[in-house]
Amino acid sequence: MFDLIIRRARLCDERVVDIAVLDGKIAAIGEVNGQARSERDLAGRDYLSAGWIDSHVHCYPKSPIYHDEADAIGVSQGVTSVVDAGSTGAQHIDDFYQLTRAAQTQVYALINIARTGIVTQNELADMSQIDGEAVAQAVARLPDFIVGLKARISSSVVGKNGVQPLVKAKAIQQAVGGLPLMVHIGNNPPDLAQIADLLTSGDIITHCFNGKPNRILTPQGELKAAVKQAMARGVRLDVGHGSASFSFEVARVAIAQGILPDTISSDIYCRNRLTGPVHSLAHVMSKFFSVGMTLPQVINCVTAHAADGLRLTRKGRLEVGYDADLTIFTVKEETRPFIDSEGEQVAGEQHLVPLAAVVAGRWIAIKEGAVNELGI
């Protein structure tokens, strides 16, 4: 007896399969014979994928700047796992952990190398904020919660310190066993080449398609040599859309050259969820149809690629034995406006609309109107 069988689910490769769940894990895929305590029939119409993972959010409710509730940006929007990207440092990470235990969404964190996290906009302008020992102790206390490190390396954050906070971050990374390091890029100094030269395999450049002068493309639209070399070393690209960090033009030019993001993430928090331009992970994902990506490519960026990049080893794939985290969604074919962080508006013709989330085998229907996404 299974706990749940989802009948006639449509996959991104257009196959139609049954999926059975037992004890929070995927127990069978294909044509499933047998009974379950609960069954759902998607009738071959609605899509199903591994549960969506938003690998760059801000959901520490007590943050004075970037805050939200995990379920408001998670299961309410079809997202089964969220990874907070540095809202908290060693000073508040334990409180953040406790606050998220009641959420239906599975919450993980990248710990900010600055002790206080993002309490001010310039947390790395003071090098004394960086306490490697405190970070190591936090990782040791919360190994299943802290899945990586976060360092914001742009002029407004580091002040006159240049890449020195990043040098410290890399040393801390080695001390905690090589956890993934996500590096925020924005305005220079420091120059992106200086940042990229310090990154190694598994590190993540977030805000990869920002439209600022310190972006990944040269003025001629070519990938900067330092970024190309970093990618060849295994450095990953994350979207991290946010309020000020995604340009349709940069994404369009990059993707036309085959420079695809490894992960699509929202950088969502309450303000850019409610007033845009982010709204939801689904809304951000949908924008990538307009710059040349396919449905399987987009879904991979929030499932297998996201799980691999943050070492969420039993998530991100529709395979027997993996966590039964699933997202059920449809694709609406209708023209609606998309707006990037630069103010450019594009008429989007395809829109992902999440219908339900399954977290550890538990079906969670999305209430009508719960997704704050331009009328959805």
C-alpha positions in Angstrom: 0.0 0.0 0.0 1.5 3.3 -1.1 0.9 6.6 0.6 0.2 8.4 -2.6 -0.1 7.7 -6.3 -0.2 10.5 -8.9 -1.7 9.1 -12.0 -1.0 10.2 -15.6 1.5 12.9 -14.8 2.9 14.7 -17.8 6.7 15.1 -17.7 8.7 17.8 -19.4 9.8 15.4 -22.1 6.1 14.8 -22.7 6.0 11.2 -21.3 3.0 10.4 -19.2 3.7 8.3 -16.1 2.4 7.3 -12.7 4.4 8.1 -9.6 4.0 6.3 -6.3 5.2 7.7 -3.0 5.9 5.8 0.2 7.4 7.1 3.5 8.3 10.4 1.9 10.3 8.9 -0.9 9.5 8.1 -4.6 8.7 4.4 -4.6 7.8 3.8 -8.3 7.7 5.5 -11.6 6.0 4.3 -14.8 2.9 2.3 -14.9 2.2 1.8 -11.2 0.0 -1.1 -10.2 -1.4 -1.2 -6.7 -3.3 0.9 -4.3 -2.6 4.0 -2.2 -4.1 5.8 0.7 -4.6 8.8 -1.6 -4.6 9.1 -5.4 -4.5 12.1 -7.7 -5.1 12.0 -11.5 -3.5 14.6 -13.7 -5.2 13.2 -16.7 -2.1 13.6 -18.9 -2.7 17.4 -19.0 -0.8 18.9 -16.0 2.9 18.8 -15.8 4.9 17.3 -13.0 8.6 17.7 -12.2 10.9 17.2 -9.2 10.1 19.8 -6.6 11.3 23.3 -7.5 14.3 24.6 -5.6 14.8 28.3 -5.3 18.5 28.6 -4.6 18.6 32.3 -3.7 15.8 33.8 -1.5 15.6 36.0 1.6 13.2 34.7 4.2 14.6 35.5 7.7 11.4 37.1 9.1 13.4 39.4 11.5 15.7 40.9 8.9 15.3 44.6 8.8 16.0 44.9 5.1 15.2 41.7 3.1 12.6 39.5 4.8 9.7 37.2 4.0 7.9 34.1 5.3 9.2 30.8 3.9 5.8 29.5 2.9 4.8 32.7 1.2 7.7 32.2 -1.3 7.8 28.4 -1.0 4.9 26.0 -1.2 2.4 28.8 -1.8 4.2 29.2 -5.1 4.9 25.6 -5.9 8.5 25.7 -4.5 9.3 22.8 -2.3 12.7 24.0 -1.1 14.2 27.4 -0.6 17.8 28.4 0.2 18.2 31.7 2.0 21.2 33.5 0.6 23.0 35.1 3.4 20.3 37.0 5.3 21.9 35.8 8.5 25.4 35.3 9.7 26.7 33.5 12.8 24.9 35.9 15.1 21.4 35.0 14.0 21.6 31.7 12.1 20.4 29.6 15.1 17.3 31.9 15.5 16.6 31.6 11.8 16.9 27.8 11.9 14.3 27.6 14.8 11.9 30.0 13.1 11.8 27.9 9.9 11.1 24.5 11.6 7.4 25.1 11.5 7.3 25.8 7.7 5.8 23.4 5.2 8.6 24.5 2.8 12.0 23.0 3.3 14.3 25.8 4.3 18.1 25.8 4.0 20.6 28.6 4.4 23.8 30.0 3.0 25.5 31.6 6.0 26.8 35.1 5.5 30.5 35.4 6.2 29.6 38.7 8.0 28.6 38.0 11.6 25.4 40.1 11.5 24.4 39.0 8.0 22.5 41.7 5.9 21.5 44.1 8.6 23.1 47.0 6.8 24.0 47.3 3.1 27.7 47.4 3.8 28.3 44.4 6.0 31.8 43.7 4.6 33.1 47.2 4.8 34.3 46.3 8.3 36.7 43.3 8.1 36.1 42.7 11.8 32.6 41.5 10.9 34.2 38.4 9.4 34.6 35.7 12.1 35.7 32.4 10.5 35.6 30.5 13.8 32.0 31.6 14.4 31.0 30.4 10.9 32.8 27.1 11.5 31.0 26.6 14.8 27.6 27.4 13.2 28.2 24.9 10.4 29.2 22.2 12.9 25.9 22.9 14.9 23.6 23.0 11.9 25.1 20.7 9.2 21.8 19.8 7.6 20.6 23.5 7.5 23.7 25.4 6.4 24.5 24.2 2.9 27.0 26.9 1.9 28.5 30.3 2.4 27.5 33.7 1.0 29.7 36.7 0.4 28.4 39.9 -1.3 31.3 41.4 -3.2 30.3 44.7 -4.7 31.3 48.3 -4.0 28.4 49.2 -1.7 29.0 46.2 0.4 32.8 45.9 0.7 33.6 49.7 0.8 37.4 50.1 0.4 38.2 46.5 1.1 38.1 45.3 -2.5 38.4 41.5 -2.8 39.9 41.0 0.7 36.5 39.8 2.1 36.4 37.2 -0.7 39.9 36.1 0.2 38.7 35.6 3.7 35.6 33.7 2.5 37.7 31.3 0.5 39.8 30.6 3.6 36.7 30.0 5.6 35.4 27.7 2.9 38.4 25.5 3.2 38.1 25.4 7.0 34.5 24.1 6.8 35.1 21.4 4.3 34.7 23.1 1.0 31.0 24.0 1.2 29.7 25.9 -1.9 30.4 29.6 -1.9 27.9 31.9 -3.5 29.3 35.3 -4.5 27.1 38.3 -5.2 28.4 40.5 -8.0 27.2 44.1 -8.7 28.8 47.5 -9.1 32.6 47.7 -9.1 35.1 48.1 -7.5 36.2 45.3 -7.2 36.2 44.4 -10.9 34.5 41.2 -11.9 37.8 39.8 -13.2 39.4 40.2 -9.8 36.4 38.3 -8.3 36.3 35.6 -10.9 40.0 34.8 -10.7 39.6 33.8 -7.0 36.7 31.4 -7.6 37.1 27.6 -7.8 35.1 24.6 -8.9 31.6 24.6 -7.3 31.6 28.3 -6.4 28.5 30.2 -7.6 28.4 33.6 -9.3 24.9 35.0 -8.5 23.2 37.9 -10.4 25.0 36.5 -13.5 22.7 38.4 -15.9 22.8 41.8 -14.2 22.9 44.9 -16.5 25.4 46.8 -14.5 28.8 47.9 -16.0 30.5 45.1 -14.0 28.5 42.4 -15.8 29.7 39.2 -17.3 29.7 40.5 -20.9 32.1 43.0 -22.5 30.6 46.2 -24.1 30.9 44.2 -27.4 28.6 41.5 -25.9 31.3 38.8 -25.5 31.8 36.8 -22.3 34.6 38.3 -20.3 37.8 36.2 -20.4 38.0 35.9 -16.6 34.4 34.6 -16.4 35.0 32.2 -19.2 38.1 30.8 -17.4 36.2 30.5 -14.2 33.4 28.6 -15.8 36.0 26.2 -17.3 37.2 25.6 -13.7 33.6 24.6 -12.7 32.3 27.9 -11.4 28.5 28.0 -11.7 26.2 30.8 -12.9 23.0 31.6 -10.8 20.4 34.1 -12.0 19.4 35.7 -8.6 16.9 38.1 -10.4 16.0 40.4 -7.5 15.0 44.0 -7.7 18.2 45.2 -9.5 20.1 42.2 -10.9 18.5 40.9 -14.1 18.7 42.3 -17.6 16.8 40.8 -20.5 19.4 42.2 -22.9 22.3 40.6 -21.1 20.4 37.2 -20.8 19.4 37.3 -24.4 22.9 38.0 -25.7 24.5 35.4 -23.4 22.0 32.6 -24.0 22.3 33.2 -27.8 26.0 32.3 -27.4 25.2 29.2 -25.4 25.9 30.8 -22.0 23.1 29.3 -20.0 22.6 29.7 -16.3 23.2 26.7 -14.1 20.4 27.8 -11.8 17.4 30.1 -12.1 16.7 31.7 -8.8 14.5 34.6 -7.7 16.3 36.6 -5.0 12.8 37.1 -3.7 11.7 38.9 -0.5 8.4 40.6 0.5 8.8 43.8 -1.5 9.9 42.4 -4.8 7.3 39.6 -4.4 4.4 42.0 -3.9 5.4 44.9 -6.2 7.7 43.2 -8.7 9.7 42.7 -10.7 10.1 39.2 -9.2 6.7 38.2 -7.9 7.5 34.4 -7.7 10.0 31.8 -8.9 7.5 30.7 -11.5 7.3 34.2 -12.9 11.1 34.4 -13.0 11.4 31.0 -14.7 8.8 32.1 -17.3 10.9 35.0 -18.4 13.5 32.6 -19.7 11.2 31.4 -22.5 11.5 34.9 -23.9 15.3 34.7 -24.0 15.6 31.4 -25.8 15.4 28.6 -23.2 13.1 25.5 -23.4 10.9 24.1 -20.8 13.2 21.2 -20.0 16.2 23.6 -19.7 14.2 25.9 -17.4 13.0 23.0 -15.2 16.5 21.5 -14.9 17.7 24.9 -13.5 15.4 24.6 -10.5 15.6 20.9 -10.0 18.7 18.8 -10.8 21.1 21.6 -11.3 20.0 23.4 -8.1 20.2 20.2 -6.1 23.7 19.4 -7.5 25.0 22.9 -6.9 24.1 22.9 -3.2 24.6 19.2 -2.6 21.0 18.4 -1.8 21.8 14.8 -2.6 18.3 13.3 -2.5 16.4 16.1 -4.3 16.0 17.4 -7.7 15.3 14.2 -9.7 12.4 11.9 -10.4 14.1 8.7 -9.4 13.1 5.9 -7.1 14.6 6.5 -3.7 14.8 10.3 -4.0 12.7 12.6 -1.8 9.1 12.8 -2.8 9.3 16.6 -3.4 7.3 17.4 -6.5 5.8 20.4 -8.3 2.6 20.1 -10.4 2.1 23.0 -12.8 0.7 24.0 -16.1 1.9 26.3 -18.9 -0.5 29.0 -20.0 -0.2 30.3 -23.5 -1.2 33.9 -23.4 0.5 37.3 -23.8 1.4 39.0 -20.6 4.1 41.6 -19.7 7.4 40.7 -18.2 9.6 43.4 -16.7 13.3 43.1 -15.9 15.3 44.9 -13.3 16.3 47.6 -15.9 12.8 48.5 -16.7 12.7 46.7 -20.1 9.3 45.2 -20.8 8.8 42.1 -22.9 5.6 40.5 -24.1 5.8 37.0 -22.6 3.7 34.3 -24.4 4.2 31.4 -22.0 3.7 31.4 -18.3 4.4 28.7 -15.7 1.5 28.4 -13.2 2.1 26.1 -10.2 -1.0 24.1 -9.1 0.3 22.0 -6.2 3.4 21.1 -4.3 4.3 17.7 -2.8 6.7 17.9 0.1 8.1 14.6 1.5 5.0 12.9 0.0 2.4 15.4 1.4 0.2 17.0 -1.2 -0.3 20.8 -0.8 -2.8 22.4 -3.1 -2.0 26.0 -4.1 -4.9 28.2 -3.2 -6.3 30.4 -5.9 -4.7 33.8 -5.7 -1.9 32.6 -3.5 0.7 33.1 -6.2 1.3 36.9 -6.5 2.0 36.8 -10.2 0.2 39.4 -12.2 -3.3 38.1 -11.9 -2.6 34.4 -11.3 
